[in-house]
């Protein structure tokens, strides 16, 4: 993107403000994990730095799980402007079925919109240490029980799939702004 995605605006709020707004409604404990060299944030939730530098999203998940006080963690990227509280609640409700609950949308696995158990920690730690940083590899690991939630299962909750929309390019940002302006904010109702 050429700039820090956390501070990009969609509508009247930044991506990070949108994400925190939804998470605060749903969870008692919310924190942000950032890279070791990422500029600090001025927010009202704890900000943690990656334990292992330069390990991407998997390193962030590792840090969050390692430092979490609870057994389960909902992980989400900050670049998803249309988070849907009902979809998040649905994933969290499935936590007793597996160690990792991850959506498989039409565009593929959504590892940064998923529920992770601390039971995933040994595998993630090994992956980070050996620099195998593809989060999707967790799905195939034999020691992790995975529950993939299909797009069909979520269709009643998220009929348009916008909850998994990521802003990765300037074109994505413009599309998000247009969706927002067109009144397609599906996460406004909880």
C-alpha positions as CSV (number, residue, x, y, z in Angstrom):
1,X,0.0,0.0,0.0
2,X,2.9,2.3,0.5
3,X,1.5,3.6,3.8
4,X,0.4,2.2,7.2
5,X,-2.9,0.4,6.5
6,X,-4.0,0.9,10.1
7,X,-4.5,4.6,9.5
8,X,-6.3,4.5,6.2
9,X,-9.9,5.8,6.3
10,X,-13.0,4.0,5.2
11,X,-15.9,6.3,5.9
12,X,-15.3,8.5,8.9
13,X,-12.9,6.1,10.8
14,X,-9.6,4.5,10.3
15,X,-9.3,0.8,9.7
16,X,-7.8,0.3,13.2
17,X,-10.6,2.3,14.8
18,X,-13.2,0.2,13.0
19,X,-11.5,-3.0,14.1
20,X,-11.2,-1.9,17.7
21,X,-14.8,-0.7,17.8
22,X,-16.1,-4.1,16.8
23,X,-13.7,-6.1,19.1
24,X,-14.5,-4.0,22.1
25,X,-18.2,-4.7,21.7
26,X,-17.5,-8.5,21.6
27,X,-14.6,-9.2,24.0
28,X,-13.6,-8.1,27.4
29,X,-9.8,-8.3,26.6
30,X,-8.5,-6.8,23.4
31,X,-4.9,-6.1,22.4
32,X,-3.0,-5.3,19.3
33,X,0.2,-7.0,18.3
34,X,2.7,-5.1,16.1
35,X,6.1,-5.8,14.7
36,X,9.2,-5.0,16.7
37,X,10.0,-2.0,14.4
38,X,6.5,-0.8,13.8
39,X,5.8,2.7,15.0
40,X,3.9,2.8,18.3
41,X,0.1,3.3,18.5
42,X,-1.8,5.7,20.7
43,X,-4.8,3.5,21.6
44,X,-6.7,2.6,24.7
45,X,-5.8,-1.2,24.5
46,X,-2.5,-2.9,25.3
47,X,-0.1,-2.9,22.4
48,X,2.3,-5.9,22.3
49,X,5.4,-6.2,20.2
50,X,6.3,-9.4,18.3
51,X,8.3,-11.7,20.4
52,X,10.2,-12.9,17.3
53,X,11.1,-10.2,14.8
54,X,10.2,-10.4,11.1
55,X,7.9,-13.3,11.4
56,X,4.8,-11.8,9.7
57,X,1.3,-12.5,10.7
58,X,2.2,-15.9,12.1
59,X,4.6,-14.2,14.5
60,X,1.8,-11.9,15.6
61,X,-0.5,-14.8,16.3
62,X,2.3,-16.5,18.2
63,X,2.9,-13.4,20.3
64,X,-0.8,-13.0,21.0
65,X,-1.3,-16.6,22.0
66,X,1.9,-16.7,24.1
67,X,1.0,-13.6,26.1
68,X,-2.8,-14.3,26.3
69,X,-4.3,-14.8,29.7
70,X,-7.1,-17.0,28.2
71,X,-7.2,-20.3,26.4
72,X,-8.9,-18.9,23.2
73,X,-8.0,-15.9,21.1
74,X,-9.9,-14.4,18.2
75,X,-7.4,-13.2,15.7
76,X,-8.2,-10.6,13.1
77,X,-6.1,-8.4,10.7
78,X,-6.5,-4.6,11.0
79,X,-7.3,-4.3,7.3
80,X,-10.8,-5.8,7.3
81,X,-13.3,-2.8,7.3
82,X,-16.5,-4.8,7.3
83,X,-16.1,-7.1,10.3
84,X,-19.4,-8.8,11.2
85,X,-20.0,-9.3,14.9
86,X,-22.5,-12.2,14.2
87,X,-19.9,-14.0,12.2
88,X,-17.3,-13.6,14.9
89,X,-19.7,-14.8,17.5
90,X,-20.5,-17.9,15.4
91,X,-16.8,-18.8,15.1
92,X,-16.3,-18.3,18.9
93,X,-19.3,-20.5,19.6
94,X,-17.6,-23.4,17.8
95,X,-14.4,-23.3,19.9
96,X,-15.1,-26.6,21.7
97,X,-15.1,-28.4,18.4
98,X,-11.5,-27.9,17.5
99,X,-8.2,-26.1,18.3
100,X,-8.5,-23.8,15.4
101,X,-11.6,-22.5,13.8
102,X,-11.0,-20.8,10.5
103,X,-13.2,-19.6,7.7
104,X,-12.8,-21.0,4.2
105,X,-14.5,-18.3,2.0
106,X,-14.7,-18.2,-1.7
107,X,-11.3,-16.5,-1.8
108,X,-9.7,-19.2,0.4
109,X,-8.7,-19.7,4.0
110,X,-9.0,-16.7,6.3
111,X,-6.3,-17.3,9.0
112,X,-6.5,-13.7,10.2
113,X,-10.2,-14.0,10.9
114,X,-10.1,-17.1,13.1
115,X,-10.2,-18.5,16.6
116,X,-7.0,-20.1,18.0
117,X,-6.6,-22.2,21.1
118,X,-3.4,-22.1,23.1
119,X,-3.1,-25.8,22.1
120,X,-1.8,-24.5,18.7
121,X,1.1,-22.7,20.4
122,X,3.7,-25.5,20.3
123,X,3.2,-26.0,16.5
124,X,3.2,-22.2,15.9
125,X,6.3,-21.8,18.0
126,X,8.1,-24.5,16.0
127,X,6.9,-22.9,12.7
128,X,8.2,-19.5,13.8
129,X,11.5,-20.9,14.9
130,X,12.1,-22.8,11.7
131,X,10.8,-19.8,9.6
132,X,7.9,-21.7,8.1
133,X,5.6,-18.7,8.3
134,X,2.6,-19.8,6.1
135,X,-0.3,-19.8,8.5
136,X,-2.3,-22.0,6.3
137,X,0.1,-24.9,7.0
138,X,-1.5,-25.1,10.5
139,X,-4.7,-26.5,8.8
140,X,-2.8,-29.6,7.7
141,X,-0.8,-30.2,10.8
142,X,-1.7,-33.6,12.3
143,X,-1.7,-32.4,16.0
144,X,-4.1,-29.6,15.5
145,X,-7.8,-30.2,15.3
146,X,-9.2,-27.8,12.7
147,X,-12.8,-26.8,12.1
148,X,-13.1,-25.0,8.7
149,X,-16.3,-23.0,8.5
150,X,-17.5,-22.9,4.9
151,X,-18.9,-19.9,3.1
152,X,-22.2,-21.8,2.9
153,X,-22.4,-22.2,6.7
154,X,-21.9,-18.5,7.1
155,X,-24.2,-17.4,4.2
156,X,-27.1,-16.6,6.5
157,X,-24.9,-14.6,8.8
158,X,-22.7,-12.9,6.1
159,X,-24.7,-13.2,2.8
160,X,-22.3,-11.0,0.8
161,X,-19.0,-12.2,2.3
162,X,-17.9,-8.6,3.0
163,X,-16.8,-9.6,6.5
164,X,-13.7,-11.1,5.0
165,X,-12.8,-8.3,2.7
166,X,-9.2,-7.2,3.1
167,X,-7.6,-3.9,2.0
168,X,-4.3,-4.9,0.4
169,X,-4.1,-2.6,-2.5
170,X,-5.1,0.9,-3.4
171,X,-7.8,-0.6,-5.6
172,X,-9.1,-2.6,-2.5
173,X,-9.2,0.7,-0.5
174,X,-11.2,2.4,-3.2
175,X,-13.6,-0.5,-3.4
176,X,-14.1,-0.5,0.4
177,X,-14.7,3.2,0.3
178,X,-17.3,2.8,-2.4
179,X,-19.0,-0.1,-0.5
180,X,-19.1,2.1,2.6
181,X,-20.5,5.1,0.7
182,X,-23.1,2.9,-1.0
183,X,-24.5,1.9,2.4
184,X,-23.3,-1.6,2.5
185,X,-22.0,-1.5,6.0
186,X,-23.2,-4.9,7.1
187,X,-21.7,-4.8,10.5
188,X,-23.5,-1.8,11.9
189,X,-26.3,-4.0,13.4
190,X,-25.2,-6.3,16.2
